[in-house]
Amino acid sequence: MAMSRRAAAALAPMIATVLLAAPAGATPGAPGAPGVGDDYFPAAGNGGYDVRHYGLDLRYEPTSRALRGVAVISARATRALSTFNLDLRGFTVRAVTVDGRPAGFARDGQELRISPHGGLRRGEPFTVTVRYDGTTGRPTDVSGALYGWVSTPDGAFVANEPDGAPTWYPVNDHPTDKASYDFTITVPEGKTAVANGELVAKRTARGWTTWVWHAPDPMASYLSTAAVGDYDLRWSKGPRALPIIDAVDRDLGVDATAGLARTAEMITYFSDLFGPYPFSSYGAIVDDDTEAGYALETQTRPIYSGPPRESTVAHELAHQWFGNSVSPARWQEIWLNEGFATYAEWLWTEHTGGQTAAARFAALYARPASTGFWNPPPGDPGAIDLFAGSVYTKGAMTLHALREKIGDRTFFALLRAWHTAHRGGTADTGEFVRLAERLSGRDLGAFFDTWLYTPGKPTSW
């Protein structure tokens, strides 16, 4: 997410849940946990299973905000389960089946607790189908920032970070459980529905158009989208014939895509620095919903609430490597997303003849220690300050200071090795520190403690 588009985001609602004990005579196994144990978002995600694929079939009418959905979720039990949970806020759940058999279900806050007939054995693959419907709205986090499925007059602006995916589909909502996706989205004829990945089918009948998108690469749920609006689709090709699909709101002016003009060049530049582009397509969604006021690096197709600046496009593109391909193992690690993308933005600016990264670092470091600029520490900002400016800027400064300490050759080898080692998965700061120490042959514990975890302005490192 670009700080320049969202100056200070915040904590999404943390809804307390109650883990109910199984009654006497219950199915063998134990209930799956209603959270994955993330300290920042205790209700996020669920325990006991691993999702492999989401098939989402949605029908949305913008005028009434009516959404009807069928979610088909393919997963594997990682332990014997008597019940398991999915995250879902609002909506009326009409039916749930597991492997085609009706399953019991109950609601508990954002938890949809499902009781499969006979339970699930450890290692057993299963498919759960949830039919649901309701009315969407304009959900916000505790700061008042719009997120999740945000209804707009002409459709929906859908941006989930950090835990807004349950506002539109049942999900194991944490980056540690990535999956592939298929989206079938039916909207009134004349509307365009855009999702992650590639458009594989479009059909119109009886006043409705169905758009089918396929996203084959592992994706964290906060990076999924299903934006609906008055978009024109524009196709082009990037390096190695990479499909680039941009969706641009028709209400925006002729300069709406000026910031996107160098996308292909950016992909080539970042691929040279970080390793090959990690996904099967790219593009953008440029909306006219300025109320949201930010951009988000939705996987393969970042969404912008208005015409983006070139630097913002560079930031969201860099996230495809850092944040999307390599995702945070817990939300405390957000600097691995935002610090890296911000530093990549600095590198792009230097590459195109603007201010050098070294000059940017020096100008920022000149800021007085007494200002709030230096806090909170980016390595553990706290849930409320998840998107504080220091996470972005001090996080990027951490990388530049590291570059000066270990040298350019080792530093850029580190960035490539980091992505190679964790592509398609999750990682934490401890793993980054260990890799940096191994490649540099230096003890860097004190350095990272100073920059990431110590409040205030670093004075020596």
C-alpha positions as CSV (number, residue, x, y, z in Angstrom):
1,M,0.0,0.0,0.0
2,A,1.4,3.4,-0.9
3,M,1.8,5.8,2.0
4,S,1.4,8.7,-0.3
5,R,-2.1,7.5,-1.1
6,R,-3.0,6.6,2.5
7,A,-1.3,8.8,5.0
8,A,-2.3,6.9,8.0
9,A,-4.3,3.7,7.9
10,A,-5.2,1.7,10.9
11,L,-6.3,-1.3,12.6
12,A,-9.4,-3.1,11.2
13,P,-12.0,-4.3,13.7
14,M,-10.7,-7.0,16.0
15,I,-13.7,-9.1,16.8
16,A,-13.5,-11.3,19.8
17,T,-14.5,-14.8,19.3
18,V,-15.4,-17.7,21.6
19,L,-13.9,-21.1,21.0
20,L,-16.7,-23.5,22.0
21,A,-15.8,-26.8,23.5
22,A,-17.1,-29.9,21.7
23,P,-20.0,-31.5,23.5
24,A,-19.9,-35.0,24.9
25,G,-20.2,-37.6,22.2
26,A,-19.0,-35.2,19.5
27,T,-17.2,-36.2,16.3
28,P,-13.6,-37.4,16.9
29,G,-11.1,-34.6,16.6
30,A,-11.1,-31.2,18.0
31,P,-12.4,-27.8,16.9
32,G,-10.1,-25.8,14.7
33,A,-8.8,-22.6,16.2
34,P,-10.8,-19.3,15.4
35,G,-7.5,-17.5,14.7
36,V,-4.0,-18.2,13.6
37,G,-2.4,-16.5,16.6
38,D,-1.4,-13.2,15.0
39,D,-1.0,-10.8,18.0
40,Y,-2.1,-7.8,15.9
41,F,-5.3,-9.4,14.6
42,P,-6.4,-12.3,16.9
43,A,-9.6,-13.0,15.0
44,A,-7.8,-13.2,11.6
45,G,-7.5,-16.6,9.9
46,N,-8.3,-20.0,11.4
47,G,-6.5,-23.1,12.5
48,G,-6.6,-26.8,11.5
49,Y,-6.6,-26.6,7.7
50,D,-4.8,-25.2,4.6
51,V,-6.7,-23.8,1.7
52,R,-5.5,-24.7,-1.8
53,H,-8.1,-22.9,-3.9
54,Y,-11.1,-20.5,-3.8
55,G,-13.7,-20.6,-6.5
56,L,-15.9,-17.5,-6.0
57,D,-19.2,-17.1,-8.0
58,L,-20.6,-13.7,-7.2
59,R,-23.7,-11.8,-8.5
60,Y,-23.7,-8.0,-7.7
61,E,-26.3,-5.3,-8.3
62,P,-24.7,-1.9,-7.6
63,T,-28.0,0.0,-7.3
64,S,-29.4,-2.1,-4.5
65,R,-25.9,-3.3,-3.3
66,A,-27.3,-6.9,-3.3
67,L,-24.6,-9.5,-3.4
68,R,-25.2,-13.2,-3.8
69,G,-22.3,-15.6,-3.5
70,V,-21.3,-19.2,-3.8
71,A,-17.8,-19.9,-2.4
72,V,-16.2,-23.3,-3.2
73,I,-13.1,-23.8,-1.1
74,S,-10.7,-26.6,-1.6
75,A,-8.6,-27.4,1.4
76,R,-6.7,-30.0,3.4
77,A,-7.0,-30.7,7.1
78,T,-3.7,-30.3,8.9
79,R,-5.1,-32.0,12.0
80,A,-8.2,-34.1,12.9
81,L,-11.1,-31.7,13.1
82,S,-14.6,-32.0,14.5
83,T,-15.3,-28.4,13.4
84,F,-13.5,-25.6,11.6
85,N,-14.0,-21.9,11.0
86,L,-14.1,-19.5,8.1
87,D,-14.0,-15.7,8.5
88,L,-17.2,-14.0,7.2
89,R,-18.8,-10.7,8.3
90,G,-22.4,-10.0,7.7
91,F,-24.5,-11.8,5.1
92,T,-27.0,-14.6,5.6
93,V,-25.6,-18.0,5.1
94,R,-28.1,-20.2,3.3
95,A,-26.4,-23.5,3.1
96,V,-23.0,-25.2,3.8
97,T,-21.8,-28.5,2.4
98,V,-18.6,-30.4,2.9
99,D,-17.7,-32.8,0.1
100,G,-21.3,-32.5,-1.1
101,R,-22.9,-33.4,2.2
102,P,-24.9,-30.9,4.2
103,A,-22.9,-29.6,7.2
104,G,-24.0,-27.9,10.4
105,F,-23.0,-24.3,10.8
106,A,-23.2,-21.5,13.3
107,R,-22.2,-17.8,13.5
108,D,-20.1,-16.3,16.2
109,G,-19.0,-12.8,15.4
110,Q,-17.0,-13.0,12.2
111,E,-16.6,-16.7,12.7
112,L,-18.6,-19.1,10.5
113,R,-18.2,-22.4,12.5
114,I,-18.8,-25.5,10.3
115,S,-19.4,-29.0,11.6
116,P,-18.7,-31.6,8.8
117,H,-20.5,-34.9,9.0
118,G,-18.1,-37.4,10.6
119,G,-15.4,-34.8,11.0
120,L,-12.2,-34.6,9.1
121,R,-9.1,-36.8,9.4
122,R,-5.6,-35.3,9.5
123,G,-4.3,-34.9,5.9
124,E,-7.8,-35.3,4.4
125,P,-8.6,-33.1,1.4
126,F,-12.1,-31.6,1.5
127,T,-14.2,-29.1,-0.3
128,V,-16.6,-26.8,1.5
129,T,-19.3,-24.9,-0.4
130,V,-20.9,-21.8,1.2
131,R,-24.0,-20.2,-0.2
132,Y,-24.7,-16.7,1.1
133,D,-26.3,-13.4,0.3
134,G,-26.9,-10.0,1.7
135,T,-26.3,-6.3,1.2
136,T,-22.9,-4.7,1.0
137,G,-22.0,-1.4,2.5
138,R,-19.0,0.8,3.1
139,P,-17.0,-0.9,5.8
140,T,-14.3,1.0,7.6
141,D,-11.5,0.3,10.1
142,V,-11.4,2.0,13.5
143,S,-9.7,5.1,11.9
144,G,-12.6,5.5,9.6
145,A,-10.6,4.4,6.5
146,L,-12.7,2.6,3.9
147,Y,-11.6,-1.0,3.1
148,G,-12.9,-4.4,2.2
149,W,-15.9,-4.4,-0.3
150,V,-16.7,-0.7,-0.5
151,S,-19.9,0.0,-2.4
152,T,-19.8,2.9,-4.7
153,P,-22.5,4.5,-6.9
154,D,-21.3,2.7,-10.0
155,G,-20.0,-0.5,-8.4
156,A,-17.4,-1.4,-5.8
157,F,-13.9,-0.5,-4.8
158,V,-12.4,-3.6,-3.2
159,A,-9.2,-3.3,-1.2
160,N,-8.8,-5.8,1.7
161,E,-5.6,-4.9,3.6
162,P,-5.2,-6.0,6.3
163,D,-8.3,-8.1,7.1
164,G,-11.1,-6.9,4.9
165,A,-11.6,-10.0,2.7
166,P,-14.4,-11.4,5.0
167,T,-16.5,-8.4,4.1
168,W,-17.3,-10.2,0.8
169,Y,-16.5,-13.9,1.0
170,P,-15.9,-16.7,3.5
171,V,-12.1,-17.1,3.9
172,N,-9.2,-18.2,6.0
173,D,-8.1,-14.6,6.2
174,H,-4.3,-14.5,7.0
175,P,-1.3,-14.3,4.7
176,T,0.1,-17.6,6.0
177,D,-2.6,-19.4,4.0
178,K,-2.2,-18.5,0.4
179,A,-4.3,-20.1,-2.4
180,S,-5.1,-19.8,-6.1
181,Y,-8.4,-18.2,-7.1
182,D,-11.1,-18.3,-9.8
183,F,-13.6,-15.4,-9.9
184,T,-16.9,-15.6,-11.7
185,I,-18.6,-12.2,-11.3
186,T,-22.0,-11.4,-12.8
187,V,-23.0,-7.7,-13.0
188,P,-25.6,-5.7,-14.9
189,E,-24.8,-5.4,-18.6
190,G,-22.6,-2.4,-19.2
191,K,-20.7,-2.8,-16.0
192,T,-17.2,-4.3,-15.9
193,A,-16.0,-6.7,-13.2
194,V,-12.2,-6.9,-12.7
195,A,-10.3,-9.3,-10.5
196,N,-6.8,-10.7,-10.1
197,G,-5.1,-12.7,-12.9
198,E,-6.3,-13.1,-16.4
199,L,-9.7,-12.7,-18.0
200,V,-10.7,-16.1,-19.4
201,A,-14.3,-15.6,-20.4
202,K,-17.0,-13.0,-20.8
203,R,-20.7,-13.7,-21.6
204,T,-23.8,-11.6,-21.6
205,A,-27.4,-12.8,-21.3
206,R,-30.7,-11.3,-20.2
207,G,-29.2,-8.0,-19.2
208,W,-26.3,-9.4,-17.1
209,T,-22.7,-9.9,-18.0
210,T,-20.5,-12.5,-16.4
211,W,-16.8,-12.0,-16.2
212,V,-14.5,-14.9,-15.4
213,W,-10.9,-14.3,-14.1
214,H,-8.3,-16.9,-13.3
215,A,-5.5,-16.2,-10.8
216,P,-3.2,-19.3,-10.7
217,D,-0.5,-18.1,-8.4
218,P,-0.6,-18.4,-4.6
219,M,-2.2,-15.3,-3.2
220,A,-2.9,-14.0,0.3
221,S,-6.5,-13.1,0.8
222,Y,-5.8,-9.4,1.6
223,L,-4.5,-9.1,-2.0
224,S,-7.7,-10.4,-3.7
225,T,-10.1,-8.0,-5.4
226,A,-13.3,-8.0,-7.4
227,A,-13.7,-4.4,-8.4
228,V,-16.9,-3.4,-10.2
229,G,-17.4,-0.2,-12.2
230,D,-17.6,1.7,-15.5
231,Y,-14.2,0.5,-16.6
232,D,-12.6,0.3,-20.0
233,L,-10.2,-2.6,-20.3
234,R,-6.9,-1.9,-22.0
235,W,-4.4,-4.7,-23.0
236,S,-0.7,-4.3,-23.7
237,K,2.4,-6.5,-23.2
238,G,5.3,-6.2,-20.9
239,P,8.7,-7.9,-21.0
240,R,8.6,-11.5,-22.3
241,A,5.0,-10.9,-23.6
242,L,3.7,-10.5,-20.1
243,P,0.0,-9.6,-20.3
244,I,-0.8,-6.2,-18.9
245,I,-4.5,-5.5,-18.3
246,D,-5.5,-2.0,-17.1
247,A,-9.1,-1.2,-16.1
248,V,-9.7,2.6,-16.2
249,D,-12.8,4.3,-15.0
250,R,-14.6,6.1,-17.9
251,D,-15.3,9.1,-15.7
252,L,-11.6,10.0,-15.4
253,G,-9.9,12.4,-17.8
254,V,-7.4,11.7,-20.5
255,D,-4.5,11.9,-18.1
256,A,-5.8,9.1,-15.8
257,T,-3.2,6.7,-17.0
258,A,-0.2,9.0,-17.4
259,G,1.4,7.4,-14.3
260,L,1.1,4.0,-15.9
261,A,2.9,4.9,-19.0
262,R,6.3,3.3,-18.0
263,T,4.9,0.2,-16.4
264,A,6.6,-2.2,-18.8
265,E,9.9,-0.4,-18.3
266,M,9.5,-0.6,-14.5
267,I,8.9,-4.4,-14.7
268,T,12.1,-4.8,-16.6
269,Y,14.1,-2.6,-14.2
270,F,12.7,-4.3,-11.0
271,S,13.2,-7.8,-12.6
272,D,16.8,-7.0,-13.1
273,L,17.2,-5.9,-9.4
274,F,15.0,-8.4,-7.6
275,G,14.6,-11.4,-10.0
276,P,12.0,-12.4,-12.5
277,Y,8.5,-10.9,-12.2
278,P,6.7,-13.5,-10.1
279,F,3.2,-13.7,-11.5
280,S,1.4,-14.6,-14.8
281,S,0.1,-11.1,-15.6
282,Y,0.0,-7.5,-14.4
283,G,-2.0,-4.3,-14.8
284,A,-4.0,-1.8,-12.8
285,I,-7.5,-0.7,-11.7
286,V,-7.9,3.0,-11.8
287,D,-11.1,4.1,-10.1
288,D,-12.8,7.4,-9.5
289,D,-13.5,6.7,-5.9
290,T,-11.4,9.5,-4.3
291,E,-13.1,8.9,-1.0
292,A,-10.9,5.9,-0.4
293,G,-7.8,8.0,-1.1
294,Y,-5.2,5.3,-1.4
295,A,-3.7,2.6,-3.6
296,L,-3.3,-1.1,-2.7
297,E,-1.0,-3.6,-4.3
298,T,-3.8,-6.2,-5.1
299,Q,-1.9,-9.1,-6.6
300,T,-1.2,-8.7,-10.4
301,R,-3.6,-5.7,-10.5
302,P,-3.1,-2.9,-8.0
303,I,-6.1,-0.7,-7.4
304,Y,-5.9,3.1,-7.4
305,S,-8.7,5.3,-6.0
306,G,-7.7,8.0,-8.6
307,P,-5.2,8.6,-11.3
308,P,-1.8,7.4,-9.8
309,R,1.5,9.2,-9.8
310,E,4.4,7.4,-11.4
311,S,6.1,7.0,-8.1
312,T,3.0,5.3,-6.6
313,V,2.9,2.9,-9.6
314,A,6.5,2.0,-8.9
315,H,5.7,1.4,-5.2
316,E,2.7,-0.9,-6.0
317,L,4.7,-2.8,-8.6
318,A,7.6,-3.4,-6.2
319,H,5.1,-4.9,-3.8
320,Q,4.5,-7.8,-6.3
321,W,7.9,-9.1,-5.2
322,F,7.9,-7.7,-1.6
323,G,4.5,-8.2,0.1
324,N,2.7,-10.3,-2.5
325,S,5.2,-13.0,-3.6
326,V,7.0,-12.8,-0.2
327,S,4.3,-12.0,2.3
328,P,4.5,-11.2,6.0
329,A,4.3,-14.3,8.3
330,R,2.5,-12.0,10.8
331,W,1.3,-8.5,10.5
332,Q,4.1,-7.2,12.8
333,E,6.4,-7.8,9.8
334,I,4.7,-5.1,7.7
335,W,7.9,-3.2,7.2
336,L,9.1,-6.1,4.9
337,N,6.3,-5.0,2.6
338,E,6.3,-1.2,3.0
339,G,9.9,-0.5,3.7
340,F,11.0,-2.5,0.7
341,A,8.4,-1.0,-1.7
342,T,9.3,2.5,-0.5
343,Y,13.0,1.9,-1.1
344,A,12.2,0.5,-4.5
345,E,10.3,3.7,-5.3
346,W,13.5,5.6,-4.3
347,L,15.6,3.4,-6.6
348,W,13.2,4.0,-9.5
349,T,13.3,7.7,-9.0
350,E,17.1,7.6,-9.1
351,H,17.1,5.4,-12.2
352,T,15.0,7.9,-14.1
353,G,17.2,10.8,-13.3
354,G,15.6,12.1,-10.1
355,Q,16.9,12.3,-6.5
356,T,19.3,9.6,-5.6
357,A,18.5,7.1,-2.8
358,A,21.6,8.4,-0.9
359,A,20.4,12.0,-1.2
360,R,16.9,11.0,-0.1
361,F,18.3,9.1,2.9
362,A,20.5,12.1,3.9
363,A,17.6,14.5,3.7
364,L,15.4,12.4,5.8
365,Y,18.1,11.6,8.3
366,A,18.6,15.4,8.8
367,R,15.2,15.6,10.5
368,P,15.4,16.4,14.2
369,A,15.3,13.5,16.7
370,S,12.5,15.4,18.5
371,T,10.0,14.9,15.7
372,G,7.4,12.1,15.5
373,F,8.9,11.1,12.2
374,W,11.1,8.5,13.8
375,N,8.3,6.6,15.6
376,P,6.9,4.0,16.1
377,P,9.7,1.5,15.4
378,P,8.9,-0.1,12.0
379,G,9.8,-3.6,13.2
380,D,6.9,-3.7,15.7
381,P,4.7,-0.6,15.2
382,G,1.6,-2.0,16.9
383,A,-1.7,-2.8,15.2
384,I,-3.1,0.8,15.4
385,D,0.0,2.1,13.7
386,L,0.3,-0.6,11.1
387,F,0.6,2.0,8.3
388,A,2.4,4.7,10.2
389,G,4.8,6.8,8.2
390,S,7.8,5.4,9.9
391,V,7.0,1.9,8.7
392,Y,7.4,3.2,5.2
393,T,10.2,5.8,5.5
394,K,12.3,4.5,8.4
395,G,11.8,1.0,6.9
396,A,13.3,2.2,3.6
397,M,16.0,4.0,5.5
398,T,16.9,0.8,7.2
399,L,17.5,-0.8,3.9
400,H,19.7,2.1,2.7
401,A,21.7,2.0,5.9
402,L,22.1,-1.7,5.4
403,R,23.3,-1.1,1.8
404,E,25.9,1.3,3.1
405,K,27.0,-1.1,5.7
406,I,27.4,-4.3,3.6
407,G,28.1,-2.7,0.2
408,D,26.1,-2.6,-3.1
409,R,27.1,-6.0,-4.4
410,T,26.1,-7.9,-1.2
411,F,23.0,-5.8,-0.7
412,F,21.5,-6.3,-4.1
413,A,22.4,-10.0,-4.0
414,L,20.5,-10.1,-0.7
415,L,17.3,-8.7,-2.2
416,R,17.4,-11.3,-5.0
417,A,18.2,-14.1,-2.6
418,W,15.4,-13.0,-0.3
419,H,12.8,-13.2,-3.0
420,T,14.2,-16.5,-4.4
421,A,14.2,-18.1,-1.0
422,H,10.6,-17.2,-0.1
423,R,8.8,-16.8,-3.4
424,G,5.1,-17.7,-3.1
425,G,5.3,-18.0,0.7
426,T,5.7,-16.0,3.9
427,A,8.7,-14.9,5.9
428,D,9.7,-12.8,8.9
429,T,12.4,-10.3,9.9
430,G,14.4,-12.9,11.7
431,E,14.8,-14.8,8.5
432,F,15.9,-11.7,6.7
433,V,18.5,-10.9,9.3
434,R,19.9,-14.4,9.2
435,L,20.2,-14.2,5.4
436,A,21.8,-10.8,5.5
437,E,24.4,-12.1,8.0
438,R,25.1,-15.2,6.0
439,L,25.7,-13.3,2.8
440,S,27.7,-10.5,4.4
441,G,29.6,-12.5,6.9
442,R,28.8,-9.9,9.5
443,D,26.9,-9.9,12.8
444,L,24.0,-7.5,12.1
445,G,21.8,-8.1,15.2
446,A,22.7,-4.7,16.8
447,F,22.2,-2.9,13.5
448,F,18.6,-4.3,13.0
449,D,17.7,-3.8,16.6
450,T,18.7,-0.1,16.3
451,W,16.8,0.6,13.1
452,L,13.7,-1.6,13.5
453,Y,13.0,-2.0,17.2
454,T,14.5,1.0,19.1
455,P,12.3,4.1,19.3
456,G,13.7,7.3,18.1
457,K,16.4,8.4,15.7
458,P,19.4,6.0,15.3
459,T,22.6,7.8,16.2
460,S,25.1,5.0,15.4
461,W,24.9,1.6,13.7
